[in-house]
C-alpha cells in the first residue's frame, strides 16, 4: 500500500513538473491552398481579432514555419544545415520555446508577454507573437542567419494565407528587452518578430 502511495505521488509530482509544457498534436501535412493561389493572396495584416488559434492550427503553423520534415532537416533551409534559428511563442497565457525536434511547446514563463514583443498596439491583442532567435555560434555567418529568418517568415505567410489567418513580420521591437525576457545566452540574438491571428474583415 505504501509503495503504491509513493508511486502515485511520484507520478503526480512528475506530471506537475511538466504540466505547463504543451505537447502539440501531429501536424497535418497535406491539403491547404495551391501554392500559386497562396502566393497570389500573400499580404501583411495589421488589424487582428482577439480570437485564439486552435491547438491544431498552432501545431500546423509551427511545423510549417520551422519543423522537421525529414530526420535531420527542416521545412526552412539553413546554410550547412546549422539550424541556428529557433522560435519562441507568446500567447495570452505563457511564453514558450518551440522544441521542433519533439514538436512541443516548452513553457519559459507563465503570463501574458505579448505587449513586450513589439511597439505596435496590435501586438498586445493578437493571439500569437513569434520571436525568431539565432544562435550565432552555430550559424555559418550573420548574413546566413538573417536569410534563414526570411525563409521561416515566408513559410508563416504562406501557411497563414492557406488557413485564412493574417500575419505581419515586424522589426520594431526592443532587442535587449526581449533578450532578457527570454533568458538568452550571450551567443543568442533576437533577429525578428512576427504576429499571427484572425484578421479583422
Secondary structure, DSSP 8 states (H G I E B T S, - for coil): -HHHHHHHHHHHHHHHHTTTSEE------S-SS-HHHHHHH------B-S----HHHHHHHHHHHH-EEETTEESS--GGG---EEEEEE-SSEEEEEETTTTEEEEEEES--GGGG-SSGGGGTSSEEEEEEEETTTSS-HHHHHHHHHHHHHHHHHHHHHHT-EEEEE--S-HHHHHHHHT--TTEEEEEEEEEE-B--
